[in-house]
Every structure is written in structure tokens, then in C-alpha cells.
């Protein structure tokens, strides 16, 4: 019988917990960056940039481009990179949703070399196919892990 969780489960748990900070009503994403010493060096979640009110900018997914969340939301991965406390060279990114192509570029440029993700619901989209092509070309490894369940403040997700 195992009396503790694995490192992967622990760091994915931190990513999941971070996702609870997102005010996105549909897709809450969290990210946690870890160095080779198993130290957390960055965390983030998807949301609007500083100073952009959640009450002013839209969370919708349909309609005219400027009336949706897409031109405004900063994804969890860039937020974790921007919130990092040290060099990301060779680091591992734990993220609840497989990165899109725009995040993939930032991940590669930041020096992150490993990605552990939980959900891949957009794997059929061109943006995620492009992510895999770039990760493969840049030598960034990625692996899917099983769903991790955590209980937070009475919520079971």
C-alpha cells in the first residue's frame, strides 16, 4: 500500500489547485514549473492581464472576436513562465491542459524541456498538432498522466 503520492501527482495537484484561481467559467487551466531539484519555480492559471477587469472583459466563447475571451486571456503556461523565480532551463512544466501552439513557442523559448499534462481535449486542432511538431523538433518531451483528483474547500474536481 502506498502511503504518499508521487512527485507527478504532487506537482499536477499544484497545477490543479492553481486552476481554481481562474475565473473562466468554462475552461480553468493551471500550470506549475519545477526544476531538477523538485522545487517549484513558477505557477500560473488562465486569466486576464493585470488591470483588465473580469467585470469589463468578456468570458464568452462565441460571437465577434472582440466580444470573446480569446484576444484577452493570458494562458496558464505564459503566466507560470512570467511568474517564475529562476531560470527555466531544463525545467518540467505540469499543466492541466496540453499547450496550444502559442504557449508551445514560449515554453520552448524559455528553456523548459519536459511537459506533463493531464487533459488533451483539443489534440485534433491544428494548434495542438503544431505544438507537437515544435516540441518534437526542439527536443521537448511530453507525456500524459492519469487524472488527478483533489478536494479543495468542499469542491471535488
C-alpha angles and dihedrals in degrees: 000000000000114000097189140037124254123255089253091053091046096051093041086051089057089050091050091048089050090053089063088070090065116102092201104126094210113026118033112183129182133187136194125189119206131187127220090270089062092250121142108240101170142011133183148158136203117276146116122297120268111286094022106113121228087219094056104040120066127251094192124120100204137058132044112355094248090051093058132074094246102090092045112038120097109213123235094250098058089042090054090047091049091046093050120128100206145006114320095204109138093358128146122237118209110197132170094220127038109259123259121231094265091053090044090061091053092045091053094044092049092058098248108153105183133047127192113187136176108199128041101176093142098048091120093058121099090237092061094041087054090050091056092048091052094044091050092048092047095045095246111151122215134187136179117230129198120270114281117210122205132175116224125181094330095317119118112201 
